[in-house]
Amino acid sequence: MWSPGGFEKSYHVQHGTQGELSEEVTVRVRLEPVGDSRRATFLTHTSQAGVIVQHYRYTDFSHSESYNGSYSAGVDYGAADQGEGQGIGLSSDRTRSYSGSVNRQGTRLQRIGLFNGLNRVQQEMTLVIEVERRPVRGGALPSRKKRVVDALRRRSRRTRPATYRATLVRRIPTGMMRPAGEDPGQPVTVADPREVELHPGHFPQALWEDPTRPTLLEVVTAQLTKMLGRAAVEERRPELVRRLSPGGLLTAFERMTGPAGEPVVRVSRQKFRNQGATVTIQARMSGFTVTGGPFDAEKGEVDRHADAQNVSVSRGRTVPVGESGSVSDDSLGLNGGARAGEQASDSVSDHRGARRERSMFEKGKAYSVRLRVDYDLTFQHVARLSDGNENPVGDPVRLSRAAGGEVDVVMFGEEIEELRSRMESNVRLAPPRTGDLRTFTFLPGPAAQGPIQVLQQARLEARERGQVARVAVTEAGGVHRYHAMPDGTLRSDTPDGGFADAFASLSPELLDAAHHTGLDLRRVFMESETPGTFSDQVRTELSARGALPVQNDPAWPAPSSSPHSAPVGGSVAQGVTPPSVPSHAMEGTPFARSGRPSGVPDLSQDELNAQNVTAHDLGGAAHHLTRNGDRLTIQLPAAPDHHVRLIVADPGDGLNAATDLRSGTRDDPSLVRVWRRVHPDLVSSVVVHELSHVAQAATAHASGRPQGVVRPAAEPVEGSDLCVVPRTDEHAHLAGKWRAATDPATRALL
């Protein structure tokens, strides 16, 4: 109902005194936002609810055969003498039958669960309802009447749209809402022509059609009309609408992204028995953009396959035979006869089946990712055989990039990092597309300056057209000619040592930065001694020039609650930033960032290492706390030892301290950064606050319930405040220092 075409459903209706008139009634319903569709009124928030979304896809194949046969034979003898007669006979029959069936069922389930709380919002809408009526033919007609009726069938009658005011109240996950004054604007997909190949298991959230391009329904309907005729397509239009709508494609999208695509539409051909056409759709993605996250999520996959075979065989035996006898007496007018016999048969039935199921459920930090999607369509005439198989007939019709739009998918951070590494290393999951592609000569516009921009625009134009772009660029060494492919790859007409492939692996951010700084990418490729990918070499050069591109945050960052690495915004050329646990400063109190008295030197590393902090200060969360220089080891009762390093550094604006939560091993300790101007008497309490957070997060993570990043203060909304325990520990520590202090000024400060 959100899409421009709305929700559409067709019904067959019969009316008239005898029900002799038939019509196809199509109802379309759509919701049109009043004002900005991205604005809503916040109503309430709850942390005691979540969302579970499941996509199902079923397949069911059945094949059955049967046979029945019988034959019989008999011998009769009869005699008569002077009105008296008698007869005798023998007979037998034999039967046999066979029946067998095979059934295969498959179920693919994709599931995502979000239990981060829900926001209840309200939007004003306009509900638009349209009804279209089209006469249909109820039975066979003479040829002359048939032409007239078929002409009338094409004349649809559409009623005037009915509009209603509506209020839509819905729930959206926490983190997908911001105050209107902080609106970052509509997320824009990065102009990145590199093809994105996703592993199975990504969860498609939503599909969006490109309003500037034909829809899948329009393209498929037009081509099938050429192949099968208007009547066949009109007959199957309701099914085409269901299968090719954005909501209907969600369950098939995962398979559509595979190397072979997915046969989404199967249509029969009228007047031709067992003939039809199959439409295979392959989704090609590019423009990888992180739009939201991280947020806690559970992704699940279930593959279920069931096979069943049923066989029945029966056979009748020849023996024993049947006997018959008869006696007649004309003088008395009596006739009599008797039959006796039995027939034996054997029957065997076999029923067997198997069911296999594979389930996988994962929890972790997830991100919303938006990608541009282009659809390659293959139309193939097929002959459908009695055994259930299909044989292609003739040559297929291929339409490259015939339609497109955008898709939102949910991925874990580890999946994003693997994808980024694979794209920067030019590793492909599937072989490049083969076949004839049209070629055009790319002429750069006046805005394209330099070889980097010319090649980038040529690749984008090739993706847009679905054709190969021939492009020539002038570099320091002369003129180089390339072929830019629709999937973003680049091929040189002359041997170049792999520079074209390396160039195609760079993200748009790196290419733009290299262009603005005048970096010679070919020189970097030939001379750089930096190990790793070409992207690593370019980053090293840009960093040396102070021109490394800035990474953007996701458009809708959700609250984080686990110490996992988190990709941030832009294209796939993005790094990871660990979440941090902050200790906020309070201006106007001794906890201000400038709380250290003037004239007192800044906090030194030795002073920080000498702070008197023990396991007792952590409220029983730790068994022991050992120190070795700037390293602390927290021995936890229900988790592995967690190593922490203390340093004097800037924790960020408005903070006295912050902790970068890491794995906590000896080689990868969590890092506590303490501000150099913290009051000398409060340094230990700040350290206690941070260590309490570390112990709380490490224990929760070890028990399977990670808590991660904690907000700095309790908010007047329903939910939980994970700072309660650290503040309690900090208060107990300060109370102990107050009791031990003898100086009145120190006591007053504490």
N, C-alpha and C positions, 0 to 999 in steps of 0.2 A: 504493500500500500504506500510505501515511501517513494517508490520509483516513479518516474514520469508516466509510465504506462499504467501504474496501479496494479491491483490484484484483479485477475480476470478468471472467470469460470463460466463454462457453457453448459446448458441443459437442453435435452430433447423434450419438447412439449407437444402433446397431441390434444386437439380440441375439435369442436364441432359436435353435432348431434350424435354421430356415430364414431367420433374420434378419427374421422377420415383426414383431417388436416394436421400436418406436422410442421413444426417450426423449431429452429435452433435459436435459443435465447441466450445471449451472452451478457453477463453482468460484469461491469468494471467498477471497482471502488478504489479511490485513492484519497490520501490525506495531503492537504496543502497547508504548510505552516503559515500562520498569520504573522508577518514580519520576518525577522531573521530566524532561520531554522536552527541556528546554533545557540540561541538564547532561550532560557527557561527560568522559571521561578522555583527557588529552592524551598522545599517544604520541611522535610525531616531527614534525620540520619539515624541509622541503626547499625551497630556492629555485631548484632546477633543473627545476621542473615547472610546468605550468599547466593550464588548463581551456579547452576549446573546446566550445561548445554551439551546435547548429544546429537550427532549426525549418524544416521543409519543408511546403509546401502545394501539392498538385497538382490541376490541373483537366484533363479530357480530354473533348472533345466530338467526336463522329463522326456524319456523315450520309452515307448512300449511296443511290443509285438505280440501277436496271437495267431494261433492256427487251430483249426478243428477239422477232422476227417473221420469218415466211417464207411464201412462196406459190410454187406451181409450175403449169405448164400443158404439155400435150402433144397431139400429133396422130398417129394411127395409121391406116394403110391396109393392107388385106389382100385377096387374091383367090385363088380355088381353081377348078381345072378338071380333071376326070377324075382326081381323086386327087392332083393336084399343086397346090401353092399357094405363094404368096409374100406377103410383107408388108414394109412400110416404115413408119417412124415418126420423128417429131421431137419433142423435149421440151426444156424449159428450166425453171429455178427461180431464185428470187431471195430472198436472205436479208438481214436487217439486224439489228444489235444495238447496244446502247448501255449503257455502265456508267460511273458517276461516283461519286466519294466525296470528301468534304471532312473533314479532321481538324484540330482546333485543340487544342494542348496549351499549358498554362501552368504555370510553376513559380515560386513565391515562396519565397525562402530568406532567413532572418534568422539572423545569426551574431553571437556575442560570444566574444571571446577574452580570458582573464585569465591573465597570465603574471607574477604577483606572488609566486609561491611557494604552497605548499600545506601545511596542517596536517593531520596524520593523527590522528583521534580515534576513540574506542571508546565504544559505548553498549550497555547491556544491554536486550534486547528480549524480548517474548513473541510468537511467531509463531502466529497463529490461522488455521486452515484450516476452511472450511465447504463442504459439498457439498450441492447441492439437485437432486433428480430430479423431472422432470415428464413424464408420458406425452404423446406427440404422436400424431396420427392419421397413418397411413401412406398412405392412399388414400381413394377415394370410398366412402361407406357409405350404406346406406338411411337415410331420414330418421329412422326410429325409433331405430336404433342410433346415429345421429349425435348425437342429443341426449344419450344416455347417455355416449358417449365424450367429448363436449365438457364435460360436467359433471365427468368424471374428470380431464380435462386441467387443470382449475383446482385440483385437489387435488395440491399439491406435497408431496414427501416430503423433509424436510431432516434430514440426519444430525447426530449430536451433534458440536459443534465439537471439533477436535483442536488441542491447544495444545503448543507446544514452546518450550524455552528457546533463545534465540538471542543471539549477539553480533554486533553490527553495527560494522564498521570502515569508515570512509569518510574521504574527503579533502574539506576545505573550504578556500576561498581564505583567504589571509592577511588578517588584520584582522577576521575574523568570529568571533573567540574572545577571551574575557577570563577572568581568574581569577575564581573563584566569589565572592570577596569584593568584587569590583568590578562585580557584576551590576547593570545599571541597571534591570532589570525588563523585562517584555514591552513592546515598542513599542506605543503607543496612537495610533491614527489621530486626527488633529485633527478636532474637531467643526466642520467648515467646510462649509456647504451649497453653496458656489459650485461650479458644474460645471466640471470640468477637461477641456479639449479638447486632446488631444495630436495633434501632427503624425504622419503615417506615419513609421516608422523607429524608434519606441521598442521596446525588447526586453522582452517579458514573461517574467519569471523563474519565477513561481509564481502559482497561483490558489488561493484559500482559500475554502471555503464557510462561510457564516454558520450555526453550529449552531442558532441560535434561529429560523431561517426555513426554509421548504421549499426543497429543492434543485431545481435546474433539471430534473433527471430526473423528479422527482415531479410538478412542475407541468406539464411537457410531456406526460408519460404520462397524467395525469388529463384534460387538455384533448383530446388526440387520441383518447382512449377515448370521450369524448362525441361527437366528430365522425365517427370511422371505425368505432367498435366495438371491443370487447375483443379479438376474435380477430385483427384486423389489427395491433393494437398488440403483442399477445403474440408474434406472428410476427416483428416487427421489433425486439423488445426488445434482443437482443444488440447490434444496430447502434446503437440509442439510447444504450445504456450506453457504447459506445466514443466516440460523438460528443459526449456531454454530460458526460463525466467531466472533472474539472479538468485532467488531463493532455491529454485530447483537444481541449479548447477552447483550449489555448495557441497552436496554430498558426493558429487562426481569430480570436484576440482582436484583433489589429491591425485587421482588417476589421470586426469587430463594433463597434469604437469609431467607425467612420465615420458620416456623417449618415444613411445609409440602412440601417445594420446589415448583417448577413450571413445569407443563407439557410443555416442549419446543418443542418436536418433536412428530408428529402423522403421521404414515406411514400406507398405505393400503397394504393388502396382496394379491398378484396376484392369480387368479383362485379361490379365495374364496370370495364369496359375503359378504359384510358388516363385514369383519374381518381385523384386523390390529394390530398394536402395538403402545404403547405410551411410550415415554421416559421422565421421570421426573428427573430434575436436582436440587439438593440442594447444595447451596454454603455454606461452613463452613470456617469462617475466623479466623485468629489468627495473632500474630506478629504485634500488633498495633504500628505504628511509625508515628509521626508527621514529615512531610517533608517540610512544608512551611506554612507561615502565621505569624502574622495575616494580613488579608486584608479585605477591605470592600466588602461585597457581598450581593446579594438579592437572596434568595431561594424561589421558588414557587412550589406549588402543586395544581393541578386541577383534580378533579374526576367528570366525567360527565357520567350519565346513562340515557338512553332513552328507554322507553317501548312503544310499539304500538300494538294494537289489532284491527283487521278488521274482521267483521262478516257480511255475507250477506245471507238472507233466502228469498226464493220466493216460492209461492204456487199457483197453478191454481185451480179455483173453478169448481164444477161439473155443476152448473146452472149459467146462462141460457144455454139451449141445442141448438144444431144446427138442422135445419129442411131442408129437401130436397124433391123435387117433380119432376115427369117426366110424359110426355104425348107422345104417339106415334100413328101415323096413317099410316098404310101400303099402303092404296090406294093412298095416296098423297106422300108417301115416306118421310114423315117428322117425326122427333123426336125432342123433346124439353125437357128441364129440367131447374130447378132453385134450387139454394141452398141459404140459408140465416141462419145467426146465429152469435153469438158473444161469446167470451170466456173471463171471468173475472179472474184476478189473483192479488194476493197481494205480495208485496215485501218490505222487511225491511233490511236496511243496517245500521250498527253501526260501526263507526270509532272513536277510542279514543286512547289517548296516554298521556304520562307524561314524563317530562324531569327534572332531578334533577342534580344540579351542586354544588359542594363544592370547594371553592377556598381558599387558604391560602398563603400569601406572607409575608416573614420575612426578615428584614435587620439586619445585625450585623457583628461581627467579625468572619470570617471564616478561616479555616485551611485546608490545603491539608494533607490527611492522607493516608498512604500506608499500605496495609494489605496483608498477604499471604492468598490465597484462595485455598481450596481443594474442589473438586466436588464429591459428592456422587450421583451415577446414579441408577435409578430403571427402569428396562425394564419389561413391562407388556403386554401380549397378551390380546386383548379386542375384544368384539363383539359389533358392533355399531348398535343400535336398530333404528327402524323407527321414534321413538319419539325424537331422538337426544341424548339419553343417551348412556352411555357405560357401559358394564358389563365386569368385569375382567374375564379372562379365564385362569385357571391354576395358578401356583405359580409364583410370580415375581422373576426376576433375579436382585440381588443387587450387585453393585460394589462399594466398599468403597474406597474413595480417589483415584479414577481411573485416574484423571487428575488434573491439578492445574496450578497456576500461581500467579499473583499479581494483585491487583486492587487499583486504586486511587479514593478516595471519598472525598467530601467536607462536612465538619461538622462545626457547630457553636461551640464556646468555651463552652457554657453551655452544649451542648450535649456531648462534650468530658469529662467535669467534671462529668456529670451524669454517663457516661460509666465507668470512672475510679472508682467512688464510688461503682458502682454496681459490678464491677469485684473484687475489694478488699473486698467486703462484701459477695462474693460468692452467689450473687442473680442471678438466671437464668430466662430468659423470657420464655423459652420453657422447657418441661421436658427432662431429659436426654434420649439419644437414647436407644431404646429397641431392642431386637433381638439378634441373635447369632453373636458374633464376634470371629474371630480367636484369639488364644492366643499363645504367644511365651515367652520363657525365656530370659530375658535380662541379658547379661554378660557384666559388665562394662569394659571399656578399661583401659590401664595403666595410662592414663591421668586423670581419674576420681579418685579423692582423697577425702575421707570423704563422709558421708551420703548425704550432700546437693548436691554435684555434681553428685553422682550416681542417685539420684532420678530425678534430672533435666534432665540428659541424657536419662534416661528411658522414661520420658514423651515425650521428643523430638523424640525418636525412635518410640514410639507408634503412635505419630501423623504422622510420615513419612510413616509408614507401613499401618496405618489404622487398627491396631490390638491392642489387650490388652497385655501389657507387665507385666510379673511376675518378680518382683525384690525383692531381699533381701538385707538389709543394716544392718551393725553392728554399734550399738550405745552404749552409756555408760551402758544402762540398758539391753543389750543383742541384739539378732537378731530380727529384725522386718521385716515382709513380707507385700508387698503391691501389688496392681494391678494398673498400670498406664494406664488410658484410652486415646483413641485418641483425646478426647476433652480437654486434660490437667488436668482432675480431677484425684484425687488419692484416693484409697480405701484401708483401712487396713484390713488384714485378721483377726485381733483380735480387740476387742473394745479398742479404744485409746482416747475416750473423745472428738473426733472431730479434733484431731491434723492433720490428713491427709487432711481433707478439708481445714483447715486453711493454711497448707503448700502450697496447690495448689493455694491459692489466692495471694501469694507473687509474685512481679514482678522480672524479672531476675536481675535487678540492686540490689535489696535488698538481693536476694539470694547470689549473688557474693560477696557483701560486708560482709554478715554474714559468708560466707565461709572463706574469707581472714582474718577476725578478730577472727575466731574460736568461734563464738557465738553459744551457745547451744539453738537452736530454740525450742526444746521441753521444756526446763526449762523456757524460756521466755513465752511460751504458758501456762504453768501451774502456774507460779508464778507472772507474771507481773500484776501490779496494775494500769497500764495506761488505761484509758477508751478508747473506740473506737474499731476499727478493729485490727486484728492481725498485719496488716501492720503498723498501728500507734504504736503498742507496739514494733515492731522491730525497727522502726525509732527512738523511744525514746532510746532504748538500744544502737543503733549505734551512735546516737548523743552524748551520754554520753562517748563513747569511741573515739569520734572525727573521726569516720569512715563513716559518712553519705555520700552516693554517690552523686557525682556532677551531676547536671542536665545539659544536652547539649541543645544548641540552635537548632532550626529547620535547615535543610540543606539549605533551600532557604527562608530566612525570608523576607517577603514583607513589604513595608513601612506601618506602623500602623498609623491610623488616628482617633482613638476613645478611650476614657478612659475606656476600658473594660478590664477585666482580660484576661490573655493570657497564655495558656499552652505552655510549651517549651519542645522540643525534647524528644528523647528517647522513652521508652515504656509508658504505661498509668500511671506509678508511677511517675507522674510529677506534679509540683506545678504550681502556678500562680504567675506572676510578673506583677504589674501594669505598664503601660507605663509612661514615665517621660518626662517633659518639661524642657529642659536644657537651661542654660545661659552660653555660652562658654566663656572661658578666652581668652585674647589676649595678648600673651607674648610680652614684649618690650614696653608695654603701662601701664598706671595706672590700666587697667583691668586685669593684669596678676594675676595668682594664688598667687604669692608672692608679690602682690602690697602693702601690709601693711608694713610701714617703720620698719626697725630693731629697736628693743627697745620698740616698741609699743606692748602692750599685745595683745594676740589673742582676736578675737571677742567673747564677752560674750553674754549669753542669755539676760541679762538686757539691754545691748547695742542694741541688735537686736530688743527687744520689744519696745525700745524708739525711733525707727526711725520715722521720720515725713513723713508719707505717708497718703494721703487723697483720697477721691473719685474723686476729681478734677484731680489727677494725672493719672487716668485711661481713660481720654479722653471722658468722658460722657458714658462709658459702664456701670457704676454703679451709683445708686442714692445716696447711703450712704456707708460708710466704718466705722464700729465700731470695737473697740479693747477691749479685756479683757485678760490681761496678754499676753501669747503667742498665743492667739486665735484672729483671725480676721473674721468678718462676712461681706461678700460682698452682699449688697442688689441690685439685678439686676432688671431692668425694665420688662423683659419678661421671667424671670425664677425664680425658688425658690431661697431663700437665700442660698449662698454657704459659708460654713465654711472652714477656712484655719488655719493650725497650722504652726508657724514658729519655727524652731529649728536650732541650730548650729551643723552641721554634714558634713561629707565628701560627696559631691554630685557625685564624680567620677572623673576619670582622665580628665584633660583639662577643667574642669567646675568650674565656680564660684558659681553656684547654680543650683538646679534641683527641679522640682515639681513632686511628685507622684500624678497624678490625680485620685481622688476617687469619691465616690458618693456625697461628700460635705455636708452630714448631720452633725448634732451636734455630733453624735456618731462615724461618719466615715469621719472626715475632710480630705481634701487634705493636703498633707505634703510638705512644702517648706524647703529644706535643703540648708543652706548657708555655704560656706567655711569660716573657721576661720581666714584666712589671707587676706580677701578682704579689700581693702583700706577703712579706716574709712569714707572718704567723698563719697564713691561710694556704700556703703552698701544699702542706700535707693533706689538708681537707680536700683540695682540688684533686690531688692524686688519689685519695680514697674514693672520691666520686667516680673517677674514671675506671679505677680497678674494680669497683663494684659493678659497673656496667659490663666490663669484660667478663667477670665471673658469671654474671647473670646470663649473658649471651652465649658463652661457651657451654654452660650447663644445659641451657635450653636446646642448643644446637645438637649436643651429644644425645639428648633424649628424643630427638626427632621433632621437636617443636621450636624451631628457631624464632627468635624475637628481633635480633638485629638492631637496626637504627631506632633510637628512641627519641621522641619529640621532647623539646626542652622543658615544657611545662604542661600541667593539666589544663585541658580546655573545657569550657562549660558545655560539653556535648556528651552524649552517651558513648561509653567506650572504656578503655583502660589506660592508666598512666604508668608506663614502665619506668618512670623516674622515681617512683615512690621508694623502692628499696635503696637505690643509691643515695637519695636525700636522707633517708633514715640512718644509713651508715655514716654519712657525712655529719649529721647532727650528733650522733653518738660520739664520733671522734672529737668534734669540737667541744662537746660537754666534758670529755675526759681531759682535754687540754685546759679547759677553764678551771676544772678542779685542781689540776696540777700547777697552775700558774699562781705565782705569789705577788707579781707586780700588779697594782690596781689598774694601771693604764692598759695592760694586756688583757686583764679580765674584762674591762669595759669594752675593749675592742671585740673580744670574742662574744 
